[in-house]
Amino acid sequence: MTESAASTAIVFSCDQAYFFLARGLVLSLADCGYPNADNKVVLIDIGCDAEALAWMKDRGVTIVPFDPAVLPPAVAAVITPSQRAMAMRPWLPQLVPGFEHIIWLDCDLWLQNGEVIQYLRAGANAAPLAVTLAPGTSHFNARFYTDIEALVAMQRIWYDSCCEPELARQIAATLHYSSAVFGMRRASPVWEAWGEEVTRVYPLIAARNRHIVHMAELISMNIVLFRTMQFVRLDPLYNFHCNGAGAMRLPDGRVVTNMLLPLRDIGVIHLANWSLLRERYVETQLLYRNGDYLTDAEKAMIARPMAAR
């Protein structure tokens, strides 16, 4: 494929356990007109069954099998199979060749409108060397107003696990950015710097603080951004972390933020920390189309206690 400014891959990854959420993402992308001639939707498959892959192909999704060779052995040795969806991200240019611009979307989110794709492409055009991404916590989230100290303490734990004390203190005092939604040109130097940091950080965190290994690529990204300042800020409404509260569905069906007036439509509803908060998300009707696309079996699976799985 010839690379061009209009050649964008919208990439996500999932295994069979999260396929039901990824379906919501794909259906919401379709509502917004994706895929199309300029924007392809790509699934990097880390363990979906044949029926799931057929469903994706029927909706125009390009399937790319995950290539384990892209991961450095030091990273592969300390992650679970599902964590490949996070650890692989610095190597997306190798996994998805032929595209000049790459957008990543976590599979546990869905789009209420297509503006995020436009803004991520605009960020790449305005700053070709930078990554465009949103803060992981923002003034739209309830905890931003109630416990800043806890947020800083959480970030300090992250960086203490892999950085020297003074660097950890400095980075922890800044608002972190989320790697759940981002856009970056293939030529950006951030890819390589991120990959180097991921290779360094994963083994350190696995040894020092095993229970946050799933955060290692995000921590690595934020270390790179702190050092390079190669980023463009995306409005948090286009990666709204619902685990921070502040999202509600109106009677007319729109999902908005209710922390501030006026109410504003949320562009990207991110059902972060799904395994712990899925009951709250169902009760507050935050799933794509309020979950009406789910099969009876999927609804029953969501309703089961985690211990029964």
Short mmCIF file of the C-alpha atoms (twelve columns), coordinates in Angstrom:
data_MODEL
# 
_entry.id   MODEL 
# 
loop_
_atom_site.group_PDB 
_atom_site.id 
_atom_site.type_symbol 
_atom_site.label_atom_id 
_atom_site.label_alt_id 
_atom_site.label_comp_id 
_atom_site.label_asym_id 
_atom_site.label_seq_id 
_atom_site.Cartn_x 
_atom_site.Cartn_y 
_atom_site.Cartn_z 
_atom_site.pdbx_PDB_model_num 
ATOM 1   C CA . MET A 1   0.000   0.000   0.000  1 
ATOM 2   C CA . THR A 2   1.287   3.470   -0.890 1 
ATOM 3   C CA . GLU A 3   1.606   5.689   2.143  1 
ATOM 4   C CA . SER A 4   -0.236  9.012   2.076  1 
ATOM 5   C CA . ALA A 5   -1.632  11.566  4.502  1 
ATOM 6   C CA . ALA A 6   -5.084  10.066  3.922  1 
ATOM 7   C CA . SER A 7   -3.952  6.541   4.744  1 
ATOM 8   C CA . THR A 8   -5.097  5.929   8.318  1 
ATOM 9   C CA . ALA A 9   -5.439  2.651   10.184 1 
ATOM 10  C CA . ILE A 10  -7.888  2.651   13.101 1 
ATOM 11  C CA . VAL A 11  -6.502  -0.217  15.160 1 
ATOM 12  C CA . PHE A 12  -7.803  -2.184  18.131 1 
ATOM 13  C CA . SER A 13  -7.106  -5.586  19.645 1 
ATOM 14  C CA . CYS A 14  -9.020  -8.142  21.669 1 
ATOM 15  C CA . ASP A 15  -9.315  -11.782 22.570 1 
ATOM 16  C CA . GLN A 16  -12.517 -13.804 22.805 1 
ATOM 17  C CA . ALA A 17  -13.210 -12.665 26.389 1 
ATOM 18  C CA . TYR A 18  -13.545 -9.023  25.291 1 
ATOM 19  C CA . PHE A 19  -15.055 -9.663  21.860 1 
ATOM 20  C CA . PHE A 20  -18.503 -8.533  23.042 1 
ATOM 21  C CA . LEU A 21  -17.143 -5.096  23.948 1 
ATOM 22  C CA . ALA A 22  -15.135 -4.874  20.733 1 
ATOM 23  C CA . ARG A 23  -18.360 -5.473  18.802 1 
ATOM 24  C CA . GLY A 24  -19.777 -2.331  20.392 1 
ATOM 25  C CA . LEU A 25  -16.691 -0.409  19.262 1 
ATOM 26  C CA . VAL A 26  -16.972 -1.702  15.679 1 
ATOM 27  C CA . LEU A 27  -20.709 -0.974  15.489 1 
ATOM 28  C CA . SER A 28  -20.150 2.543   16.800 1 
ATOM 29  C CA . LEU A 29  -17.391 3.120   14.243 1 
ATOM 30  C CA . ALA A 30  -19.791 1.974   11.534 1 
ATOM 31  C CA . ASP A 31  -22.354 4.494   12.769 1 
ATOM 32  C CA . CYS A 32  -19.715 7.184   12.184 1 
ATOM 33  C CA . GLY A 33  -18.842 5.970   8.677  1 
ATOM 34  C CA . TYR A 34  -15.766 3.812   9.363  1 
ATOM 35  C CA . PRO A 35  -14.176 1.994   7.659  1 
ATOM 36  C CA . ASN A 36  -14.110 4.004   4.435  1 
ATOM 37  C CA . ALA A 37  -11.729 4.678   1.552  1 
ATOM 38  C CA . ASP A 38  -9.335  6.769   3.650  1 
ATOM 39  C CA . ASN A 39  -9.665  5.053   7.024  1 
ATOM 40  C CA . LYS A 40  -9.367  1.301   7.503  1 
ATOM 41  C CA . VAL A 41  -10.440 -0.486  10.680 1 
ATOM 42  C CA . VAL A 42  -7.958  -3.148  11.771 1 
ATOM 43  C CA . LEU A 43  -8.255  -5.834  14.455 1 
ATOM 44  C CA . ILE A 44  -5.023  -7.310  15.777 1 
ATOM 45  C CA . ASP A 45  -6.270  -10.719 16.846 1 
ATOM 46  C CA . ILE A 46  -4.865  -12.068 20.117 1 
ATOM 47  C CA . GLY A 47  -7.277  -14.959 20.538 1 
ATOM 48  C CA . CYS A 48  -10.708 -14.593 18.903 1 
ATOM 49  C CA . ASP A 49  -12.511 -17.658 17.607 1 
ATOM 50  C CA . ALA A 50  -13.468 -18.246 13.974 1 
ATOM 51  C CA . GLU A 51  -17.050 -17.032 14.445 1 
ATOM 52  C CA . ALA A 52  -15.854 -13.769 16.015 1 
ATOM 53  C CA . LEU A 53  -13.372 -13.160 13.206 1 
ATOM 54  C CA . ALA A 54  -16.057 -13.855 10.595 1 
ATOM 55  C CA . TRP A 55  -18.318 -11.282 12.288 1 
ATOM 56  C CA . MET A 56  -15.515 -8.717  12.074 1 
ATOM 57  C CA . LYS A 57  -14.762 -9.461  8.422  1 
ATOM 58  C CA . ASP A 58  -18.457 -9.148  7.527  1 
ATOM 59  C CA . ARG A 59  -18.291 -5.552  8.805  1 
ATOM 60  C CA . GLY A 60  -15.249 -4.580  6.812  1 
ATOM 61  C CA . VAL A 61  -12.666 -5.046  9.554  1 
ATOM 62  C CA . THR A 62  -9.210  -6.119  8.402  1 
ATOM 63  C CA . ILE A 63  -7.824  -8.966  10.532 1 
ATOM 64  C CA . VAL A 64  -4.129  -9.020  11.423 1 
ATOM 65  C CA . PRO A 65  -2.898  -11.993 13.496 1 
ATOM 66  C CA . PHE A 66  -0.690  -10.904 16.366 1 
ATOM 67  C CA . ASP A 67  2.984   -11.604 15.675 1 
ATOM 68  C CA . PRO A 68  4.670   -12.454 19.003 1 
ATOM 69  C CA . ALA A 69  8.069   -11.796 17.444 1 
ATOM 70  C CA . VAL A 70  7.523   -8.027  17.726 1 
ATOM 71  C CA . LEU A 71  7.715   -8.157  21.523 1 
ATOM 72  C CA . PRO A 72  11.161  -8.131  23.122 1 
ATOM 73  C CA . PRO A 73  11.726  -11.344 25.128 1 
ATOM 74  C CA . ALA A 74  12.088  -9.296  28.330 1 
ATOM 75  C CA . VAL A 75  8.534   -8.023  27.851 1 
ATOM 76  C CA . ALA A 76  6.976   -11.267 26.618 1 
ATOM 77  C CA . ALA A 77  8.328   -13.105 29.653 1 
ATOM 78  C CA . VAL A 78  6.407   -11.018 32.211 1 
ATOM 79  C CA . ILE A 79  2.956   -10.482 30.639 1 
ATOM 80  C CA . THR A 80  -0.227  -12.534 30.442 1 
ATOM 81  C CA . PRO A 81  -1.735  -13.374 27.036 1 
ATOM 82  C CA . SER A 82  -4.398  -10.657 27.358 1 
ATOM 83  C CA . GLN A 83  -1.751  -8.049  28.191 1 
ATOM 84  C CA . ARG A 84  -0.326  -8.392  24.696 1 
ATOM 85  C CA . ALA A 85  -3.013  -5.898  23.633 1 
ATOM 86  C CA . MET A 86  -1.240  -3.292  25.750 1 
ATOM 87  C CA . ALA A 87  2.399   -4.301  25.413 1 
ATOM 88  C CA . MET A 88  2.284   -4.398  21.583 1 
ATOM 89  C CA . ARG A 89  1.386   -0.744  21.084 1 
ATOM 90  C CA . PRO A 90  4.870   0.715   20.476 1 
ATOM 91  C CA . TRP A 91  5.268   -1.799  17.644 1 
ATOM 92  C CA . LEU A 92  2.053   -0.993  15.774 1 
ATOM 93  C CA . PRO A 93  4.012   0.327   12.744 1 
ATOM 94  C CA . GLN A 94  5.496   -3.155  12.311 1 
ATOM 95  C CA . LEU A 95  2.186   -4.931  12.949 1 
ATOM 96  C CA . VAL A 96  0.212   -2.679  10.615 1 
ATOM 97  C CA . PRO A 97  2.525   -1.775  7.705  1 
ATOM 98  C CA . GLY A 98  1.532   0.450   4.823  1 
ATOM 99  C CA . PHE A 99  -0.319  3.137   6.738  1 
ATOM 100 C CA . GLU A 100 1.157   6.597   7.194  1 
ATOM 101 C CA . HIS A 101 -1.043  7.395   10.211 1 
ATOM 102 C CA . ILE A 102 -2.076  5.004   12.976 1 
ATOM 103 C CA . ILE A 103 -4.910  5.517   15.446 1 
ATOM 104 C CA . TRP A 104 -5.263  3.211   18.416 1 
ATOM 105 C CA . LEU A 105 -8.563  2.611   20.259 1 
ATOM 106 C CA . ASP A 106 -8.952  0.291   23.246 1 
ATOM 107 C CA . CYS A 107 -11.647 -2.322  22.698 1 
ATOM 108 C CA . ASP A 108 -13.571 -1.344  25.865 1 
ATOM 109 C CA . LEU A 109 -14.726 1.979   24.447 1 
ATOM 110 C CA . TRP A 110 -17.185 3.208   21.841 1 
ATOM 111 C CA . LEU A 111 -17.714 6.339   19.772 1 
ATOM 112 C CA . GLN A 112 -20.771 8.528   20.169 1 
ATOM 113 C CA . ASN A 113 -19.629 10.575  17.191 1 
ATOM 114 C CA . GLY A 114 -16.770 10.426  14.690 1 
ATOM 115 C CA . GLU A 115 -15.048 13.643  15.717 1 
ATOM 116 C CA . VAL A 116 -12.191 11.873  17.510 1 
ATOM 117 C CA . ILE A 117 -10.871 10.451  14.226 1 
ATOM 118 C CA . GLN A 118 -10.889 13.906  12.657 1 
ATOM 119 C CA . TYR A 119 -9.101  15.429  15.646 1 
ATOM 120 C CA . LEU A 120 -6.455  12.718  15.808 1 
ATOM 121 C CA . ARG A 121 -5.699  13.220  12.117 1 
ATOM 122 C CA . ALA A 122 -5.603  16.993  12.629 1 
ATOM 123 C CA . GLY A 123 -3.133  16.545  15.498 1 
ATOM 124 C CA . ALA A 124 -0.843  14.497  13.268 1 
ATOM 125 C CA . ASN A 125 -0.988  17.144  10.553 1 
ATOM 126 C CA . ALA A 126 -0.287  19.983  12.994 1 
ATOM 127 C CA . ALA A 127 2.592   18.203  14.773 1 
ATOM 128 C CA . PRO A 128 3.879   15.336  12.585 1 
ATOM 129 C CA . LEU A 129 6.470   14.167  15.123 1 
ATOM 130 C CA . ALA A 130 4.118   14.134  18.101 1 
ATOM 131 C CA . VAL A 131 1.495   11.809  19.517 1 
ATOM 132 C CA . THR A 132 -2.036  13.141  20.054 1 
ATOM 133 C CA . LEU A 133 -3.733  11.858  23.216 1 
ATOM 134 C CA . ALA A 134 -5.891  12.923  26.163 1 
ATOM 135 C CA . PRO A 135 -5.292  13.148  29.915 1 
ATOM 136 C CA . GLY A 136 -6.287  10.014  31.800 1 
ATOM 137 C CA . THR A 137 -7.983  12.108  34.480 1 
ATOM 138 C CA . SER A 138 -9.556  15.482  33.813 1 
ATOM 139 C CA . HIS A 139 -11.826 18.218  35.132 1 
ATOM 140 C CA . PHE A 140 -14.750 16.210  33.751 1 
ATOM 141 C CA . ASN A 141 -14.130 13.425  36.313 1 
ATOM 142 C CA . ALA A 142 -15.478 13.519  39.868 1 
ATOM 143 C CA . ARG A 143 -12.240 12.458  41.557 1 
ATOM 144 C CA . PHE A 144 -10.445 15.468  40.077 1 
ATOM 145 C CA . TYR A 145 -12.412 17.579  42.571 1 
ATOM 146 C CA . THR A 146 -12.453 15.272  45.576 1 
ATOM 147 C CA . ASP A 147 -8.987  13.745  46.050 1 
ATOM 148 C CA . ILE A 148 -6.083  15.192  44.098 1 
ATOM 149 C CA . GLU A 149 -3.731  13.805  46.739 1 
ATOM 150 C CA . ALA A 150 -4.830  10.243  45.982 1 
ATOM 151 C CA . LEU A 151 -4.291  10.801  42.245 1 
ATOM 152 C CA . VAL A 152 -0.748  12.052  42.799 1 
ATOM 153 C CA . ALA A 153 -0.055  9.195   45.242 1 
ATOM 154 C CA . MET A 154 -1.237  6.646   42.667 1 
ATOM 155 C CA . GLN A 155 1.039   8.152   40.034 1 
ATOM 156 C CA . ARG A 156 3.945   8.199   42.494 1 
ATOM 157 C CA . ILE A 157 3.519   4.436   42.987 1 
ATOM 158 C CA . TRP A 158 3.703   3.952   39.218 1 
ATOM 159 C CA . TYR A 159 6.934   5.870   38.731 1 
ATOM 160 C CA . ASP A 160 8.611   4.725   41.956 1 
ATOM 161 C CA . SER A 161 8.376   1.223   40.473 1 
ATOM 162 C CA . CYS A 162 10.675  2.058   37.566 1 
ATOM 163 C CA . CYS A 163 12.324  5.490   37.973 1 
ATOM 164 C CA . GLU A 164 14.876  7.154   40.198 1 
ATOM 165 C CA . PRO A 165 13.235  8.992   43.140 1 
ATOM 166 C CA . GLU A 166 13.664  12.546  41.847 1 
ATOM 167 C CA . LEU A 167 12.371  11.706  38.366 1 
ATOM 168 C CA . ALA A 168 9.459   9.788   39.915 1 
ATOM 169 C CA . ARG A 169 8.590   12.815  42.062 1 
ATOM 170 C CA . GLN A 170 8.649   15.161  39.086 1 
ATOM 171 C CA . ILE A 171 6.542   13.003  36.767 1 
ATOM 172 C CA . ALA A 172 4.041   12.115  39.514 1 
ATOM 173 C CA . ALA A 173 3.317   15.820  39.988 1 
ATOM 174 C CA . THR A 174 2.080   16.115  36.380 1 
ATOM 175 C CA . LEU A 175 -1.229  14.912  34.980 1 
ATOM 176 C CA . HIS A 176 -0.769  11.595  33.200 1 
ATOM 177 C CA . TYR A 177 -1.937  10.868  29.641 1 
ATOM 178 C CA . SER A 178 -3.890  7.823   28.524 1 
ATOM 179 C CA . SER A 179 -2.671  5.456   25.808 1 
ATOM 180 C CA . ALA A 180 -6.198  4.055   25.312 1 
ATOM 181 C CA . VAL A 181 -6.845  6.535   22.491 1 
ATOM 182 C CA . PHE A 182 -4.010  8.040   20.495 1 
ATOM 183 C CA . GLY A 183 -2.909  8.940   16.999 1 
ATOM 184 C CA . MET A 184 0.606   9.127   15.600 1 
ATOM 185 C CA . ARG A 185 2.357   9.245   12.245 1 
ATOM 186 C CA . ARG A 186 4.554   6.302   11.325 1 
ATOM 187 C CA . ALA A 187 7.555   8.664   11.151 1 
ATOM 188 C CA . SER A 188 7.187   9.910   14.738 1 
ATOM 189 C CA . PRO A 189 10.255  9.245   16.922 1 
ATOM 190 C CA . VAL A 190 7.886   8.590   19.831 1 
ATOM 191 C CA . TRP A 191 7.335   5.003   18.615 1 
ATOM 192 C CA . GLU A 192 10.990  4.045   19.058 1 
ATOM 193 C CA . ALA A 193 11.416  5.904   22.338 1 
ATOM 194 C CA . TRP A 194 8.245   4.260   23.673 1 
ATOM 195 C CA . GLY A 195 9.426   0.812   22.634 1 
ATOM 196 C CA . GLU A 196 12.769  1.314   24.366 1 
ATOM 197 C CA . GLU A 197 11.045  2.477   27.533 1 
ATOM 198 C CA . VAL A 198 8.555   -0.405  27.468 1 
ATOM 199 C CA . THR A 199 11.451  -2.844  27.156 1 
ATOM 200 C CA . ARG A 200 13.123  -1.276  30.192 1 
ATOM 201 C CA . VAL A 201 10.028  -0.751  32.347 1 
ATOM 202 C CA . TYR A 202 8.115   -4.038  32.062 1 
ATOM 203 C CA . PRO A 203 10.775  -6.236  33.725 1 
ATOM 204 C CA . LEU A 204 11.375  -3.643  36.448 1 
ATOM 205 C CA . ILE A 205 7.708   -3.340  37.365 1 
ATOM 206 C CA . ALA A 206 7.251   -7.110  37.199 1 
ATOM 207 C CA . ALA A 207 10.004  -7.457  39.789 1 
ATOM 208 C CA . ARG A 208 9.110   -4.505  42.016 1 
ATOM 209 C CA . ASN A 209 5.319   -4.139  41.832 1 
ATOM 210 C CA . ARG A 210 3.769   -7.034  39.955 1 
ATOM 211 C CA . HIS A 211 0.140   -5.952  40.374 1 
ATOM 212 C CA . ILE A 212 0.616   -2.897  38.131 1 
ATOM 213 C CA . VAL A 213 2.268   -4.707  35.208 1 
ATOM 214 C CA . HIS A 214 -0.893  -4.011  33.195 1 
ATOM 215 C CA . MET A 215 -0.063  -0.287  33.524 1 
ATOM 216 C CA . ALA A 216 3.538   -0.590  32.313 1 
ATOM 217 C CA . GLU A 217 3.058   0.610   28.733 1 
ATOM 218 C CA . LEU A 218 1.047   3.637   29.915 1 
ATOM 219 C CA . ILE A 219 3.735   4.423   32.492 1 
ATOM 220 C CA . SER A 220 6.367   4.074   29.773 1 
ATOM 221 C CA . MET A 221 4.489   6.424   27.458 1 
ATOM 222 C CA . ASN A 222 4.244   9.068   30.158 1 
ATOM 223 C CA . ILE A 223 7.965   8.859   30.913 1 
ATOM 224 C CA . VAL A 224 8.667   9.426   27.219 1 
ATOM 225 C CA . LEU A 225 6.258   12.365  27.037 1 
ATOM 226 C CA . PHE A 226 7.753   13.957  30.153 1 
ATOM 227 C CA . ARG A 227 11.227  13.749  28.645 1 
ATOM 228 C CA . THR A 228 10.425  14.756  25.059 1 
ATOM 229 C CA . MET A 229 7.270   16.914  25.284 1 
ATOM 230 C CA . GLN A 230 6.319   15.462  21.891 1 
ATOM 231 C CA . PHE A 231 2.551   15.443  22.349 1 
ATOM 232 C CA . VAL A 232 -0.622  17.291  21.405 1 
ATOM 233 C CA . ARG A 233 -3.390  17.360  24.010 1 
ATOM 234 C CA . LEU A 234 -6.731  15.888  22.991 1 
ATOM 235 C CA . ASP A 235 -9.919  17.040  24.725 1 
ATOM 236 C CA . PRO A 236 -10.710 14.456  27.455 1 
ATOM 237 C CA . LEU A 237 -14.250 14.179  26.089 1 
ATOM 238 C CA . TYR A 238 -12.677 12.061  23.340 1 
ATOM 239 C CA . ASN A 239 -11.298 9.512   25.793 1 
ATOM 240 C CA . PHE A 240 -13.659 9.819   28.726 1 
ATOM 241 C CA . HIS A 241 -12.649 7.407   31.498 1 
ATOM 242 C CA . CYS A 242 -15.986 6.446   33.014 1 
ATOM 243 C CA . ASN A 243 -14.306 4.830   36.025 1 
ATOM 244 C CA . GLY A 244 -13.605 8.399   37.206 1 
ATOM 245 C CA . ALA A 245 -17.386 9.066   37.249 1 
ATOM 246 C CA . GLY A 246 -19.013 12.061  35.612 1 
ATOM 247 C CA . ALA A 247 -20.848 10.348  32.718 1 
ATOM 248 C CA . MET A 248 -24.617 9.933   32.411 1 
ATOM 249 C CA . ARG A 249 -27.132 8.905   29.749 1 
ATOM 250 C CA . LEU A 250 -29.949 11.374  29.148 1 
ATOM 251 C CA . PRO A 251 -33.542 10.306  28.407 1 
ATOM 252 C CA . ASP A 252 -32.964 11.184  24.740 1 
ATOM 253 C CA . GLY A 253 -30.161 8.588   24.615 1 
ATOM 254 C CA . ARG A 254 -27.170 10.947  24.540 1 
ATOM 255 C CA . VAL A 255 -24.261 10.253  26.906 1 
ATOM 256 C CA . VAL A 256 -23.003 13.477  28.466 1 
ATOM 257 C CA . THR A 257 -20.709 14.637  31.230 1 
ATOM 258 C CA . ASN A 258 -22.512 16.000  34.284 1 
ATOM 259 C CA . MET A 259 -19.618 17.472  36.277 1 
ATOM 260 C CA . LEU A 260 -19.950 20.932  34.752 1 
ATOM 261 C CA . LEU A 261 -22.584 23.056  33.079 1 
ATOM 262 C CA . PRO A 262 -23.379 23.148  30.270 1 
ATOM 263 C CA . LEU A 263 -23.729 19.415  29.753 1 
ATOM 264 C CA . ARG A 264 -21.520 18.279  26.880 1 
ATOM 265 C CA . ASP A 265 -21.758 15.200  24.694 1 
ATOM 266 C CA . ILE A 266 -18.984 12.677  25.310 1 
ATOM 267 C CA . GLY A 267 -17.305 11.751  22.037 1 
ATOM 268 C CA . VAL A 268 -15.619 8.544   23.233 1 
ATOM 269 C CA . ILE A 269 -17.120 6.569   26.131 1 
ATOM 270 C CA . HIS A 270 -14.328 4.518   27.703 1 
ATOM 271 C CA . LEU A 271 -15.614 1.750   29.987 1 
ATOM 272 C CA . ALA A 272 -12.315 1.606   31.836 1 
ATOM 273 C CA . ASN A 273 -11.722 -1.033  34.510 1 
ATOM 274 C CA . TRP A 274 -14.589 -3.032  33.033 1 
ATOM 275 C CA . SER A 275 -14.035 -6.185  35.098 1 
ATOM 276 C CA . LEU A 276 -14.629 -4.343  38.376 1 
ATOM 277 C CA . LEU A 277 -17.195 -1.749  37.264 1 
ATOM 278 C CA . ARG A 278 -19.297 -3.596  34.704 1 
ATOM 279 C CA . GLU A 279 -22.371 -3.697  36.981 1 
ATOM 280 C CA . ARG A 280 -22.222 0.076   37.442 1 
ATOM 281 C CA . TYR A 281 -21.820 0.598   33.719 1 
ATOM 282 C CA . VAL A 282 -24.841 -1.578  32.976 1 
ATOM 283 C CA . GLU A 283 -26.969 0.126   35.652 1 
ATOM 284 C CA . THR A 284 -26.063 3.604   34.402 1 
ATOM 285 C CA . GLN A 285 -26.691 2.563   30.789 1 
ATOM 286 C CA . LEU A 286 -23.238 3.480   29.532 1 
ATOM 287 C CA . LEU A 287 -22.740 0.578   27.106 1 
ATOM 288 C CA . TYR A 288 -23.070 1.157   23.375 1 
ATOM 289 C CA . ARG A 289 -26.810 1.414   22.579 1 
ATOM 290 C CA . ASN A 290 -27.380 0.639   26.255 1 
ATOM 291 C CA . GLY A 291 -26.260 -2.932  25.542 1 
ATOM 292 C CA . ASP A 292 -29.146 -3.802  23.239 1 
ATOM 293 C CA . TYR A 293 -26.694 -5.305  20.724 1 
ATOM 294 C CA . LEU A 294 -25.578 -7.982  23.216 1 
ATOM 295 C CA . THR A 295 -26.736 -11.567 22.899 1 
ATOM 296 C CA . ASP A 296 -28.610 -13.231 25.754 1 
ATOM 297 C CA . ALA A 297 -25.505 -15.306 26.500 1 
ATOM 298 C CA . GLU A 298 -23.351 -12.187 26.715 1 
ATOM 299 C CA . LYS A 299 -25.833 -10.467 29.022 1 
ATOM 300 C CA . ALA A 300 -25.843 -13.543 31.259 1 
ATOM 301 C CA . MET A 301 -22.032 -13.594 31.295 1 
ATOM 302 C CA . ILE A 302 -21.901 -9.948  32.379 1 
ATOM 303 C CA . ALA A 303 -24.419 -10.597 35.145 1 
ATOM 304 C CA . ARG A 304 -22.463 -13.498 36.650 1 
ATOM 305 C CA . PRO A 305 -20.255 -12.758 39.668 1 
ATOM 306 C CA . MET A 306 -16.587 -12.613 38.752 1 
ATOM 307 C CA . ALA A 307 -15.840 -15.561 41.060 1 
ATOM 308 C CA . ALA A 308 -18.104 -17.748 38.928 1 
ATOM 309 C CA . ARG A 309 -16.103 -17.154 35.756 1 
# 
